[in-house]
Amino acid sequence: MSDSPIPTVDLRPWLSGDAEMRAALAVTVDRALQNAGFLLVTGHGVEPGLRARIRSAARAFFLLPAEVKQRYAARVGGRGWLGPGAEANAYAEGTETPPDLKESLTFATDEPFEDPVVNAEWYAPNVWPAEVPELRGPCEEYLGRMAALEKELLSLLGCALGMGTGFFSRHMNRPTYGFNINWYPGAEVVGEPRPGQFRIGPHTDFGTVTILDRQAGRGGLQVYTDEGGWADAPYDPDAFTVNIGDLLARWTGDRWRSGRHRVLPPPVDAPAEELMSLVYFGECTPGTLVESVPAPVGRVAYPPVDSHVYLRAKLDSIAVD
């Protein structure tokens, strides 16, 4: 751990340490989430080889001709391929920008729900491109690891908030999730960025926690803080970058901030730079009623919201017509 606004925290004391070690970790997490809404997390146990296999298979897909990828086209929040121009994430915060300079493969919950209404809104079979059969196995393994990690993180966050380990995690009995493999190709693919255009425009995430496996690059992730404005996010190849989303910030009564961030366009001095991110968007069980924790822990009392009504409105807001 460090005194950085975005500290690195080792999960191993949380997973196997004593009560004093767990309490000290919770204090560090609480402080960091009040400031930037971001953490670097090590000790998660997810081996780098698994992430490398996903990237290799996904890149083979992204390099296919556009007419082949079009067979897997999806809407924002769906399953499949989001092609160039499909999203403008800055729309969610009311910022008008050109569409984001990326392509994505998107996946989500792979088991149907019992409620047919919930099923119709939040379940569909994942789409696995036939051209890259080697993608499915590593992705399914990775998603299982992410689901387990999300539960541990939410238990830690409940403790950090002073509300107990089950405060958030009890709403994870049958969660939805989103998983994006974001490809950020170089300028030879996307062209010269337009004014105000990013690989991903400035925004906050929408749900509970986001678990990001990213690559270092000059056209990479930046995080916004009140003290320092925009700055490059710290990078550790062994760490996941974790941030909380709007719903969890609302749940804490804005004690914790939803981490505002963006991904820079291909840099002028390295226009061929290519990056790929694996982004797991954690959510809770559909129908969860999110109520702000009261003062003195919470600072703003928001009206209660249905978690997935809230989430759908956010997803719809970033789609480019």
C-alpha positions in Angstrom: 0.0 0.0 0.0 1.1 3.6 -0.5 0.0 7.2 0.2 -0.9 7.8 -3.4 -4.4 9.1 -4.2 -4.8 5.8 -6.0 -3.0 3.3 -3.7 -2.1 -0.3 -4.4 -3.8 -2.7 -2.0 -2.9 -6.3 -1.6 -5.9 -8.5 -1.1 -4.1 -11.3 0.6 -4.4 -9.8 4.1 -8.2 -9.5 3.4 -8.4 -13.1 2.2 -6.2 -14.7 4.9 -5.1 -12.1 7.4 -6.2 -11.5 11.0 -8.9 -9.0 12.1 -6.3 -6.2 12.6 -4.9 -6.6 9.1 -8.3 -6.6 7.6 -9.4 -3.5 9.5 -6.2 -1.6 8.4 -6.9 -2.5 4.8 -10.5 -1.3 5.1 -9.3 2.1 6.3 -7.0 2.5 3.3 -9.8 1.6 0.9 -12.2 4.0 2.5 -9.7 6.9 2.2 -8.9 6.1 -1.4 -12.6 5.8 -2.5 -13.4 9.2 -0.9 -10.7 10.8 -3.0 -10.5 9.3 -6.5 -12.8 6.3 -6.5 -10.0 4.1 -7.7 -7.7 1.4 -6.4 -5.0 -0.9 -7.8 -5.6 -4.4 -6.5 -2.9 -7.1 -6.3 -3.1 -10.5 -4.6 -6.1 -11.4 -6.6 -4.8 -14.7 -7.9 -5.8 -14.3 -11.5 -2.8 -15.5 -13.6 -1.5 -13.3 -16.4 -1.5 -16.2 -18.9 -5.3 -16.3 -18.8 -5.5 -12.7 -19.6 -3.0 -13.0 -22.4 -5.0 -15.9 -24.0 -8.1 -13.7 -24.1 -6.3 -10.9 -25.7 -4.7 -13.1 -28.4 -8.1 -14.6 -29.4 -9.9 -11.3 -29.2 -7.3 -9.6 -31.4 -7.8 -12.3 -34.0 -11.5 -11.4 -34.1 -10.9 -7.6 -34.2 -8.6 -8.1 -37.2 -11.3 -9.9 -39.2 -13.0 -8.0 -42.1 -15.8 -5.6 -41.0 -18.4 -7.6 -43.0 -17.5 -10.7 -40.9 -17.7 -8.8 -37.6 -21.0 -7.3 -38.6 -22.6 -10.8 -38.3 -22.1 -10.3 -34.5 -23.3 -6.7 -34.2 -25.1 -5.8 -31.0 -26.6 -2.8 -29.3 -25.0 -1.1 -26.3 -25.7 -3.4 -23.3 -26.2 -6.4 -25.5 -24.0 -9.3 -26.5 -21.7 -9.3 -29.5 -19.6 -6.8 -31.4 -19.9 -3.0 -30.9 -18.3 -1.5 -34.0 -16.7 1.9 -34.6 -19.0 4.8 -33.7 -21.4 2.7 -31.5 -20.7 4.5 -28.2 -19.9 7.9 -26.8 -19.4 7.4 -23.1 -19.2 11.1 -22.4 -22.9 11.4 -23.2 -23.7 9.8 -19.8 -22.3 12.9 -18.1 -23.9 15.3 -20.6 -20.7 16.0 -22.5 -21.0 16.1 -26.3 -18.1 14.3 -27.9 -17.6 12.5 -31.2 -18.0 8.7 -30.9 -15.4 6.7 -29.0 -12.4 5.4 -31.0 -12.8 1.7 -30.1 -14.4 -1.6 -30.9 -15.7 -4.0 -28.3 -16.7 -7.6 -27.8 -19.4 -7.7 -25.1 -20.7 -10.5 -23.0 -23.0 -10.8 -20.0 -24.9 -13.1 -17.6 -24.8 -16.6 -19.1 -27.7 -18.2 -17.0 -31.4 -17.3 -17.4 -33.3 -15.8 -14.6 -36.5 -17.4 -13.1 -38.6 -14.2 -13.5 -39.6 -13.9 -17.2 -39.8 -10.1 -17.1 -36.2 -9.9 -15.7 -35.2 -12.6 -18.2 -36.5 -10.6 -21.2 -34.6 -7.5 -20.1 -31.3 -8.9 -18.8 -30.6 -12.3 -20.3 -29.7 -13.5 -23.8 -27.2 -16.2 -24.8 -23.7 -14.9 -25.2 -22.5 -14.7 -28.8 -19.2 -16.6 -29.4 -17.7 -15.8 -32.8 -17.2 -19.0 -34.8 -14.1 -17.7 -36.4 -12.2 -17.6 -33.0 -13.3 -20.8 -31.1 -10.4 -20.3 -28.8 -12.0 -17.3 -27.2 -14.8 -18.9 -25.3 -13.0 -21.1 -22.8 -10.6 -18.5 -21.4 -13.4 -15.9 -21.3 -15.7 -18.2 -19.3 -12.9 -19.1 -16.9 -12.1 -15.4 -16.5 -15.7 -14.5 -15.9 -15.9 -17.1 -13.1 -12.8 -15.6 -11.5 -14.2 -12.1 -11.8 -17.5 -13.0 -10.2 -15.7 -14.5 -7.2 -13.4 -11.5 -7.0 -16.3 -9.1 -7.2 -17.9 -10.7 -4.2 -14.7 -10.4 -2.2 -14.3 -6.8 -3.2 -17.9 -6.0 -2.2 -17.3 -7.7 1.2 -14.2 -5.6 1.7 -16.2 -2.4 0.7 -18.9 -3.2 3.1 -16.3 -3.4 5.9 -14.6 -0.2 4.7 -17.9 1.6 4.9 -18.4 0.4 8.4 -21.6 -1.5 7.5 -20.3 -5.1 7.7 -19.1 -7.5 5.1 -22.6 -8.5 3.9 -23.9 -5.0 3.3 -23.3 -5.1 -0.4 -22.4 -8.7 -1.0 -25.8 -10.0 0.1 -27.3 -8.4 -3.0 -25.1 -10.6 -5.2 -27.1 -13.9 -5.0 -27.9 -13.7 -8.7 -26.2 -10.7 -10.2 -26.0 -9.5 -13.7 -22.6 -8.3 -15.0 -21.1 -6.9 -18.2 -17.8 -7.8 -19.7 -16.2 -5.8 -22.5 -13.1 -6.6 -24.4 -12.2 -3.1 -25.6 -9.8 -2.8 -28.6 -8.1 0.5 -29.1 -6.4 0.3 -32.5 -3.9 2.8 -33.8 -4.6 5.8 -36.0 -4.1 3.8 -39.2 -7.4 2.0 -38.3 -9.4 4.8 -36.7 -8.1 7.8 -38.6 -7.0 11.1 -37.1 -9.0 11.9 -34.0 -11.5 14.7 -34.3 -11.4 17.6 -31.8 -12.6 16.3 -28.4 -12.5 12.6 -29.5 -11.1 9.9 -27.2 -10.7 6.2 -27.2 -13.3 6.5 -24.4 -14.7 9.9 -23.5 -14.8 11.3 -20.0 -17.4 9.5 -17.9 -18.1 7.6 -14.7 -19.1 3.9 -14.7 -22.7 3.1 -13.9 -23.0 0.2 -11.5 -21.2 -1.2 -8.5 -17.6 -2.0 -9.1 -15.5 -2.2 -12.3 -12.5 -4.6 -12.5 -10.2 -3.5 -15.3 -7.2 -5.4 -16.7 -5.4 -2.9 -18.9 -2.2 -2.3 -20.8 0.2 0.6 -20.4 0.2 3.2 -23.1 0.6 6.9 -23.8 -3.0 6.8 -25.2 -4.2 5.1 -22.0 -6.3 5.6 -18.9 -6.5 8.9 -17.1 -8.3 9.6 -13.8 -9.8 12.9 -12.6 -9.4 14.2 -9.0 -10.4 17.5 -7.6 -6.8 18.1 -6.4 -4.9 17.3 -9.6 -7.4 17.4 -12.4 -6.6 14.8 -15.2 -3.6 12.6 -14.7 -2.4 9.3 -16.0 -3.6 6.4 -13.8 -0.8 4.5 -12.1 0.0 1.2 -13.7 1.1 -2.2 -12.3 1.0 -5.2 -14.7 0.2 -7.5 -11.8 -2.7 -5.3 -10.6 -6.3 -4.9 -11.5 -7.5 -1.3 -11.7 -10.8 -1.2 -9.6 -13.2 1.7 -9.4 -16.7 2.2 -8.1 -19.6 3.2 -10.2 -22.5 5.7 -9.9 -24.8 3.2 -8.2 -22.4 2.3 -5.5 -21.5 6.0 -4.9 -25.2 6.7 -4.6 -25.5 3.8 -2.2 -22.9 5.3 0.1 -24.6 8.7 0.0 -21.7 10.1 -1.9 -19.2 9.2 0.8 -17.3 7.5 -2.0 -17.0 9.1 -5.4 -17.7 7.4 -8.7 -14.3 7.5 -10.4 -14.3 9.8 -13.4 -12.0 8.7 -16.1 -11.2 8.7 -19.8 -8.9 6.8 -22.3 -6.8 9.1 -24.5 -6.8 8.9 -28.3 -3.8 7.4 -30.2 -0.9 9.7 -29.3 0.5 11.9 -32.0 4.1 10.7 -31.3 3.0 7.0 -31.4 0.0 6.9 -33.7 0.3 3.1 -34.3 -0.1 2.3 -30.6 -2.6 -0.5 -30.0 -4.1 -1.4 -26.6 -6.7 -3.8 -25.3 -8.6 -3.8 -22.0 -10.6 -6.4 -20.3 -13.4 -4.7 -18.4 -15.7 -6.5 -15.9 -18.7 -4.4 -14.8 -20.0 -5.8 -11.6 -23.7 -5.5 -10.8 -26.1 -6.8 -8.2 -29.2 -8.9 -8.4 -32.0 -7.4 -10.5 -34.7 -5.7 -8.4 -32.2 -4.6 -5.6 -33.5 -1.4 -4.0 -30.6 0.9 -3.5 -31.0 3.3 -0.6 -28.3 5.8 0.5 -26.8 5.1 3.9 -27.7 7.8 6.4 -25.4 10.3 8.0 -22.8 10.4 9.4 -21.6 7.8 7.0 -23.5 9.1 4.0 -23.4 12.7 2.9 -26.3 13.0 0.5 -29.7 11.2 0.8 -30.7 10.2 -2.7 -34.2 8.8 -3.3 -34.3 5.0 -3.4 -33.9 3.5 -6.9 -34.3 0.0 -8.5 -30.7 -0.9 -9.4 -31.5 -2.2 -12.9 -34.0 0.5 -13.9 -31.2 2.9 -13.1 -28.6 0.8 -15.0 -30.7 0.5 -18.1 -31.2 4.3 -18.3 -27.5 4.8 -18.1 -26.7 2.2 -20.8 -29.2 3.8 -23.1 -27.7 7.2 -22.6 -24.4 6.3 -24.3 -25.7 4.7 -27.4 -25.0 6.7 -30.6 -28.0 6.7 -32.9 
